[in-house]
Amino acid sequence: MHFNIKWRLIYLTFGIVAFLIAYSSGAAIDMNKREAENLKLQFTNQIKDIDQNGIFINNIKIALGMFIPIFGDGLGIFTGFSTGMVVSAITKTSLITLPPWIVLITPFGIMEVFVYGLAMSRSGIMVYQLAKKKPWRDYVIPMLVEVGIAVILLLAAALIEWQMVKHYDSLHSSPHITKFR
């Protein structure tokens, strides 16, 4: 099995950049206050009963879909774009104005972007390998290793994200904070 780390890192970078461009494009969509409120409400309703398990299952389903040749890259771009729109809507309707990029520099955001870039790049690599009719061991084994990496990172990301959500909720439900709102 031929493995070149330099080229794998280059493809990984392309996957990450593609996701970030899609995210940025979604975050740049100009929404008025009402559209932003509606999008935020839809998103809030979707995640109202979610916990760390739900976060993990949601993210791993998306990531596994991104490993599928051809389809995965499209799913990654769609996911990045729609996530950018949702985060932009949330920040637009918050009392404190934050840039939509802020979520990407959290520990869980960094891990998720890495995994999505990994999956999207593997999707592209597999298209090439399938077109060249490479032996299945040339692409199945590396893909399984990368799926394992994705599972581990997304599990850790979900735990971190859930702890941050719980911490945020506890701050906002504190009687000391509430009296100042």
Buried (B, 14 or more C-beta within 10 A) or exposed (E): EEEEEEEBEEBBEBBBEBBBBBBBBBBEBEBEEEBBBBBBEEBEEEEEEBEBEEBBEBBBEBBBBBBBBEEBBBBBBBBBBBBBBBBBBBBBBEEEEEEBBEBBEBEBBBBBBBBBBBBBBBBBBBBEBEEEEEEEEBBEEBBEEBBEBBBEBBBBBBBBBBEEBEEEEEEEEEEEEEEEE
